[in-house]
Amino acid sequence: MKLAKVLIASFALFGIKGVFAQEQFTYNEHVAQIINDNCVVCHQEGGIGPMQLASYDQIRPWAPLIQLKVANREMPPYAYDHGIGIQDLIGDWRLQQEEIDTIVAWVDQGSPEGDPDLAPPVAQVKRPDQWNFEAEFGAPDLIVPSSSIDIPANGNDLWLKEFVDPGITASLASRCIRAVQVKPRSDAAAVVHHANSILFVEDEYGELRRSGMLTEYAMGKWGEKIPSDVCRTLPDGAQIQWSIHMYPGGVGATARGEMIKDNVVEIGLWFHDEGHGEQEGIYRQNLRQYPMRSGYENGHLIVPPHGYIMTQGFHSFDHPVRIDSFQPHGHLRMNAASLEIFYPETGRTEQISQISNWSATWHHSHIYEADVAPLLPAGAVLVIKQWYDNSADNPNNPDPDQWVYGGSRTGDEMSHAWIAITHLDDEGYEKLLAERATKRNRSLAGSD
């Protein structure tokens, strides 16, 4: 009996680590597929990663660093907290815990190569000019380029604002967008701070008026898939205005510190077939900026030297909505963000997303799986929070002695979130609630 208790206690103490310590791991049999699926897309010749990781010979010298970055969840670079709020995301880069444990154990065992006959197929290397959704959807149906611009190796922030020839988009206006990606030239990824595409339409007087956003791009963003049960469009007759912010020399580990000549930023758009938006049950979605103003001093965002602040924003709707994606935005001092929903009728607050290790070099649109995307009744309140660290403990902080103010420069700060929202009516809201309840009941019945 005592021996049995000792064995049980030992297993509880060492748990999975004990199991992993007994198993022998090799690159070819256990690790190569994880690296191929999650790392090579950036760490390849011509990629944005600082080293190549497409073969054992390339990986072996970096094995201890890979172990550290993976164990700390710094790589792949997708900051989104585990165990808080919604975890089912489209395009989630995070490794499973079992994959992390495998890599850690493999390095602890000396990073052996193993039997070459057990090696998986060579990783599919992504071309530098390839679109992120090309393997899934083919080439974009429409590409909208900016004018080319030279970005110097150093100097002050640069901005480009220009309208795109409306003839480029005329043939696909009013078609529902399936996916969208903004792509700076590959060697310009670290110098294009953001590249927003703003929609304008003519009013009854022939004047151009802003009518919304096509998409938002910030450094590191992969792209957006639009749920199939919604429609986001280019309005008929819309003109697109580029608003591109560039930082000479670049920011982050991938910055080359070199002049980038003739850089062009492009939007790739994939569309649904004609008539998609006319189907029953298809609702309109839009993407817009939701600002935060609580926490400002005298109406201004100010972060004192070696100081900290938190900002908050509150937004509600007079009709039901579904929250499809959440993308916080800030600059070098921002380090965390969260999204909550407050229900006034019950006084309950629900936490939806938390990002506790946010970085300006990797912006992500956290896209919720359709079955779990938050459904909000009319009057529910979005509560958005962001935190800023202007101390020397912040690894992204270039100078903790500076006062930091709200503004557009890279050294300034911003406080808003980009959120994609599907606008529902009461019938659509009740229908989605009923569909989820049915699926939940089926799942419970199947588990009996």
MIROSE-957416 format. One record per residue (C-alpha): residue in three letters; x, y, z. Coordinates in steps of 0.5 Angstrom, whole numbers, always signed. Layout:
BEGIN
ALA | X | Y | Z;
...
END
This chain:
BEGIN
MET | +0 | +0 | +0;
LYS | +6 | +5 | +2;
LEU | +9 | +3 | -5;
ALA | +3 | +5 | -9;
LYS | +2 | +11 | -5;
VAL | +9 | +13 | -7;
LEU | +8 | +12 | -14;
ILE | +2 | +16 | -14;
ALA | +5 | +22 | -11;
SER | +11 | +21 | -16;
PHE | +6 | +21 | -22;
ALA | +2 | +27 | -19;
LEU | +9 | +31 | -18;
PHE | +12 | +30 | -24;
GLY | +6 | +29 | -28;
ILE | +7 | +30 | -36;
LYS | +14 | +32 | -35;
GLY | +16 | +25 | -32;
VAL | +13 | +21 | -38;
PHE | +16 | +26 | -43;
ALA | +23 | +25 | -39;
GLN | +23 | +17 | -41;
GLU | +21 | +18 | -48;
GLN | +27 | +19 | -53;
PHE | +25 | +25 | -58;
THR | +29 | +26 | -65;
TYR | +28 | +31 | -70;
ASN | +26 | +27 | -76;
GLU | +21 | +23 | -72;
HIS | +18 | +28 | -67;
VAL | +20 | +35 | -68;
ALA | +21 | +37 | -76;
GLN | +14 | +37 | -77;
ILE | +12 | +42 | -71;
ILE | +18 | +46 | -74;
ASN | +15 | +46 | -81;
ASP | +8 | +47 | -79;
ASN | +10 | +53 | -75;
CYS | +16 | +56 | -76;
VAL | +19 | +55 | -83;
VAL | +14 | +60 | -86;
CYS | +18 | +66 | -83;
HIS | +25 | +63 | -82;
GLN | +27 | +61 | -89;
GLU | +31 | +64 | -94;
GLY | +28 | +71 | -96;
GLY | +23 | +70 | -90;
ILE | +23 | +76 | -85;
GLY | +26 | +71 | -79;
PRO | +33 | +73 | -77;
MET | +35 | +65 | -79;
GLN | +33 | +60 | -83;
LEU | +30 | +53 | -80;
ALA | +28 | +49 | -86;
SER | +33 | +43 | -84;
TYR | +36 | +40 | -78;
ASP | +43 | +43 | -80;
GLN | +40 | +50 | -80;
ILE | +36 | +48 | -73;
ARG | +41 | +45 | -69;
PRO | +46 | +51 | -67;
TRP | +39 | +55 | -65;
ALA | +36 | +49 | -61;
PRO | +37 | +52 | -54;
LEU | +35 | +59 | -56;
ILE | +29 | +55 | -60;
GLN | +27 | +52 | -53;
LEU | +27 | +58 | -49;
LYS | +23 | +62 | -54;
VAL | +18 | +56 | -55;
ALA | +18 | +55 | -47;
ASN | +16 | +62 | -46;
ARG | +11 | +62 | -51;
GLU | +15 | +68 | -55;
MET | +15 | +64 | -61;
PRO | +11 | +63 | -65;
PRO | +10 | +71 | -64;
TYR | +2 | +70 | -62;
ALA | +1 | +74 | -56;
TYR | -6 | +72 | -53;
ASP | -7 | +69 | -46;
HIS | -9 | +62 | -45;
GLY | -15 | +60 | -40;
ILE | -18 | +67 | -40;
GLY | -24 | +68 | -45;
ILE | -25 | +65 | -52;
GLN | -20 | +61 | -54;
ASP | -23 | +58 | -61;
LEU | -19 | +63 | -66;
ILE | -18 | +63 | -73;
GLY | -11 | +63 | -75;
ASP | -9 | +62 | -68;
TRP | -1 | +61 | -68;
ARG | +0 | +58 | -61;
LEU | +3 | +52 | -60;
GLN | -1 | +46 | -57;
GLN | +3 | +45 | -50;
GLU | +4 | +38 | -52;
GLU | +8 | +41 | -58;
ILE | +12 | +45 | -53;
ASP | +14 | +39 | -48;
THR | +16 | +35 | -54;
ILE | +21 | +41 | -57;
VAL | +23 | +42 | -49;
ALA | +25 | +35 | -48;
TRP | +28 | +34 | -55;
VAL | +33 | +40 | -53;
ASP | +34 | +37 | -46;
GLN | +36 | +30 | -49;
GLY | +42 | +33 | -54;
SER | +37 | +35 | -60;
PRO | +39 | +28 | -64;
GLU | +37 | +28 | -71;
GLY | +34 | +21 | -71;
ASP | +33 | +16 | -77;
PRO | +33 | +20 | -84;
ASP | +28 | +15 | -86;
LEU | +23 | +18 | -81;
ALA | +24 | +25 | -83;
PRO | +17 | +28 | -86;
PRO | +17 | +31 | -93;
VAL | +21 | +38 | -94;
ALA | +17 | +44 | -91;
GLN | +13 | +48 | -96;
VAL | +17 | +54 | -97;
LYS | +13 | +60 | -98;
ARG | +16 | +65 | -104;
PRO | +17 | +72 | -101;
ASP | +12 | +75 | -106;
GLN | +7 | +70 | -104;
TRP | +0 | +72 | -101;
ASN | -1 | +69 | -94;
PHE | -8 | +66 | -96;
GLU | -6 | +64 | -103;
ALA | -5 | +56 | -102;
GLU | -12 | +56 | -99;
PHE | -16 | +61 | -104;
GLY | -11 | +62 | -110;
ALA | -9 | +68 | -112;
PRO | -12 | +75 | -110;
ASP | -18 | +77 | -114;
LEU | -16 | +84 | -114;
ILE | -10 | +87 | -112;
VAL | -10 | +95 | -110;
PRO | -2 | +98 | -110;
SER | +0 | +104 | -107;
SER | +5 | +109 | -111;
SER | +12 | +107 | -110;
ILE | +16 | +110 | -105;
ASP | +24 | +110 | -102;
ILE | +24 | +109 | -95;
PRO | +31 | +112 | -92;
ALA | +35 | +108 | -87;
ASN | +34 | +113 | -82;
GLY | +31 | +120 | -80;
ASN | +24 | +122 | -78;
ASP | +17 | +118 | -79;
LEU | +14 | +119 | -86;
TRP | +7 | +118 | -88;
LEU | +4 | +117 | -95;
LYS | -4 | +119 | -97;
GLU | -7 | +118 | -103;
PHE | -13 | +116 | -107;
VAL | -13 | +110 | -111;
ASP | -15 | +110 | -118;
PRO | -23 | +108 | -118;
GLY | -23 | +104 | -124;
ILE | -19 | +99 | -120;
THR | -24 | +97 | -116;
ALA | -30 | +98 | -120;
SER | -31 | +91 | -123;
LEU | -32 | +88 | -116;
ALA | -36 | +93 | -112;
SER | -41 | +91 | -108;
ARG | -38 | +84 | -108;
CYS | -38 | +81 | -101;
ILE | -30 | +80 | -99;
ARG | -28 | +73 | -97;
ALA | -21 | +75 | -94;
VAL | -16 | +81 | -94;
GLN | -9 | +82 | -93;
VAL | -4 | +88 | -94;
LYS | +3 | +86 | -96;
PRO | +9 | +91 | -96;
ARG | +15 | +89 | -100;
SER | +18 | +83 | -96;
ASP | +24 | +87 | -94;
ALA | +20 | +93 | -92;
ALA | +16 | +89 | -87;
ALA | +19 | +92 | -81;
VAL | +19 | +99 | -84;
VAL | +11 | +100 | -85;
HIS | +8 | +102 | -79;
HIS | +1 | +101 | -81;
ALA | -2 | +102 | -88;
ASN | -10 | +103 | -87;
SER | -15 | +103 | -93;
ILE | -20 | +108 | -92;
LEU | -27 | +108 | -96;
PHE | -30 | +114 | -99;
VAL | -36 | +115 | -103;
GLU | -39 | +121 | -107;
ASP | -45 | +125 | -103;
GLU | -51 | +128 | -106;
TYR | -47 | +134 | -108;
GLY | -41 | +130 | -111;
GLU | -37 | +131 | -105;
LEU | -32 | +125 | -103;
ARG | -35 | +123 | -96;
ARG | -31 | +118 | -91;
SER | -36 | +112 | -91;
GLY | -32 | +107 | -87;
MET | -25 | +102 | -87;
LEU | -23 | +97 | -92;
THR | -18 | +94 | -88;
GLU | -13 | +96 | -83;
TYR | -6 | +94 | -83;
ALA | +0 | +94 | -77;
MET | +6 | +91 | -77;
GLY | +6 | +83 | -77;
LYS | -1 | +83 | -78;
TRP | -3 | +76 | -82;
GLY | -9 | +78 | -85;
GLU | -17 | +77 | -84;
LYS | -22 | +72 | -86;
ILE | -29 | +74 | -86;
PRO | -34 | +69 | -84;
SER | -38 | +66 | -89;
ASP | -45 | +68 | -86;
VAL | -43 | +76 | -87;
CYS | -42 | +81 | -92;
ARG | -37 | +86 | -92;
THR | -36 | +90 | -99;
LEU | -33 | +95 | -103;
PRO | -39 | +100 | -104;
ASP | -41 | +101 | -111;
GLY | -37 | +107 | -113;
ALA | -32 | +107 | -107;
GLN | -26 | +110 | -108;
ILE | -20 | +108 | -103;
GLN | -15 | +112 | -100;
TRP | -8 | +109 | -97;
SER | -6 | +112 | -91;
ILE | +1 | +109 | -90;
HIS | +6 | +110 | -84;
MET | +13 | +109 | -85;
TYR | +19 | +109 | -80;
PRO | +26 | +109 | -83;
GLY | +30 | +104 | -81;
GLY | +25 | +99 | -78;
VAL | +23 | +97 | -71;
GLY | +24 | +90 | -68;
ALA | +28 | +84 | -69;
THR | +27 | +84 | -76;
ALA | +29 | +91 | -78;
ARG | +35 | +91 | -83;
GLY | +37 | +99 | -82;
GLU | +38 | +100 | -89;
MET | +34 | +104 | -94;
ILE | +28 | +101 | -98;
LYS | +28 | +103 | -105;
ASP | +21 | +103 | -109;
ASN | +17 | +100 | -104;
VAL | +10 | +99 | -106;
VAL | +5 | +96 | -101;
GLU | -1 | +92 | -104;
ILE | -8 | +90 | -101;
GLY | -10 | +83 | -104;
LEU | -18 | +82 | -104;
TRP | -21 | +75 | -105;
PHE | -29 | +75 | -106;
HIS | -35 | +71 | -105;
ASP | -39 | +69 | -112;
GLU | -44 | +74 | -114;
GLY | -50 | +74 | -110;
HIS | -47 | +72 | -104;
GLY | -50 | +78 | -100;
GLU | -57 | +77 | -102;
GLN | -57 | +70 | -99;
GLU | -62 | +69 | -93;
GLY | -59 | +70 | -86;
ILE | -53 | +74 | -89;
TYR | -52 | +80 | -85;
ARG | -47 | +86 | -86;
GLN | -40 | +87 | -82;
ASN | -36 | +93 | -82;
LEU | -29 | +94 | -79;
ARG | -28 | +100 | -75;
GLN | -24 | +104 | -70;
TYR | -26 | +104 | -62;
PRO | -22 | +109 | -58;
MET | -21 | +109 | -51;
ARG | -21 | +116 | -47;
SER | -22 | +114 | -40;
GLY | -15 | +115 | -37;
TYR | -13 | +121 | -41;
GLU | -11 | +127 | -37;
ASN | -15 | +133 | -39;
GLY | -17 | +130 | -46;
HIS | -10 | +128 | -47;
LEU | -6 | +121 | -47;
ILE | +0 | +122 | -43;
VAL | +5 | +117 | -40;
PRO | +10 | +120 | -35;
PRO | +17 | +118 | -35;
HIS | +18 | +111 | -31;
GLY | +11 | +111 | -31;
TYR | +5 | +107 | -32;
ILE | -2 | +108 | -34;
MET | -9 | +105 | -36;
THR | -14 | +107 | -41;
GLN | -21 | +105 | -42;
GLY | -27 | +105 | -47;
PHE | -34 | +104 | -47;
HIS | -38 | +102 | -53;
SER | -46 | +100 | -54;
PHE | -51 | +99 | -59;
ASP | -58 | +100 | -60;
HIS | -59 | +93 | -64;
PRO | -56 | +86 | -63;
VAL | -49 | +85 | -66;
ARG | -44 | +79 | -66;
ILE | -36 | +81 | -65;
ASP | -32 | +77 | -70;
SER | -25 | +80 | -68;
PHE | -21 | +84 | -64;
GLN | -15 | +88 | -65;
PRO | -12 | +92 | -60;
HIS | -7 | +98 | -62;
GLY | -2 | +102 | -59;
HIS | +6 | +103 | -60;
LEU | +12 | +102 | -56;
ARG | +10 | +103 | -49;
MET | +3 | +99 | -50;
ASN | +4 | +92 | -46;
ALA | -3 | +89 | -45;
ALA | -10 | +90 | -47;
SER | -17 | +86 | -46;
LEU | -24 | +86 | -48;
GLU | -30 | +85 | -44;
ILE | -37 | +85 | -44;
PHE | -42 | +89 | -39;
TYR | -49 | +87 | -39;
PRO | -53 | +92 | -35;
GLU | -59 | +88 | -34;
THR | -56 | +83 | -30;
GLY | -49 | +87 | -28;
ARG | -45 | +81 | -30;
THR | -38 | +83 | -34;
GLU | -36 | +77 | -38;
GLN | -28 | +77 | -40;
ILE | -27 | +76 | -48;
SER | -20 | +76 | -49;
GLN | -14 | +78 | -45;
ILE | -7 | +80 | -48;
SER | -2 | +80 | -43;
ASN | +5 | +81 | -47;
TRP | +3 | +85 | -53;
SER | +8 | +88 | -57;
ALA | +8 | +93 | -63;
THR | +12 | +89 | -67;
TRP | +6 | +83 | -68;
HIS | -1 | +86 | -69;
HIS | -6 | +80 | -69;
SER | -13 | +81 | -71;
HIS | -16 | +75 | -66;
ILE | -22 | +72 | -70;
TYR | -27 | +68 | -66;
GLU | -29 | +62 | -69;
ALA | -37 | +63 | -71;
ASP | -40 | +58 | -66;
VAL | -36 | +62 | -60;
ALA | -36 | +69 | -63;
PRO | -39 | +74 | -57;
LEU | -47 | +75 | -59;
LEU | -49 | +82 | -55;
PRO | -56 | +84 | -54;
ALA | -58 | +91 | -55;
GLY | -55 | +95 | -50;
ALA | -49 | +91 | -48;
VAL | -43 | +95 | -47;
LEU | -36 | +93 | -50;
VAL | -31 | +95 | -45;
ILE | -24 | +96 | -48;
LYS | -18 | +96 | -43;
GLN | -10 | +98 | -45;
TRP | -4 | +98 | -41;
TYR | +2 | +102 | -42;
ASP | +9 | +101 | -39;
ASN | +14 | +107 | -40;
SER | +19 | +104 | -35;
ALA | +26 | +101 | -36;
ASP | +23 | +94 | -35;
ASN | +19 | +94 | -42;
PRO | +24 | +91 | -47;
ASN | +21 | +95 | -53;
ASN | +22 | +102 | -49;
PRO | +27 | +106 | -53;
ASP | +28 | +111 | -47;
PRO | +24 | +111 | -41;
ASP | +26 | +118 | -39;
GLN | +22 | +121 | -44;
TRP | +14 | +124 | -43;
VAL | +10 | +120 | -48;
TYR | +4 | +123 | -51;
GLY | -2 | +121 | -56;
GLY | +0 | +122 | -63;
SER | +2 | +119 | -70;
ARG | +9 | +118 | -69;
THR | +12 | +111 | -67;
GLY | +15 | +115 | -61;
ASP | +8 | +117 | -59;
GLU | +2 | +113 | -57;
MET | -5 | +111 | -59;
SER | -10 | +108 | -55;
HIS | -16 | +104 | -59;
ALA | -18 | +97 | -62;
TRP | -20 | +95 | -69;
ILE | -26 | +91 | -68;
ALA | -30 | +87 | -74;
ILE | -38 | +87 | -72;
THR | -44 | +84 | -75;
HIS | -50 | +88 | -74;
LEU | -56 | +84 | -73;
ASP | -63 | +85 | -72;
ASP | -68 | +81 | -67;
GLU | -69 | +75 | -71;
GLY | -62 | +74 | -73;
TYR | -60 | +75 | -66;
GLU | -65 | +70 | -63;
LYS | -64 | +65 | -69;
LEU | -56 | +65 | -68;
LEU | -58 | +64 | -60;
ALA | -62 | +58 | -62;
GLU | -57 | +55 | -67;
ARG | -52 | +55 | -61;
ALA | -57 | +52 | -56;
THR | -58 | +46 | -61;
LYS | -51 | +45 | -62;
ARG | -49 | +45 | -55;
ASN | -55 | +40 | -53;
ARG | -53 | +35 | -58;
SER | -46 | +36 | -56;
LEU | -48 | +34 | -49;
ALA | -53 | +28 | -51;
GLY | -47 | +25 | -55;
SER | -42 | +25 | -49;
ASP | -47 | +21 | -45;
END
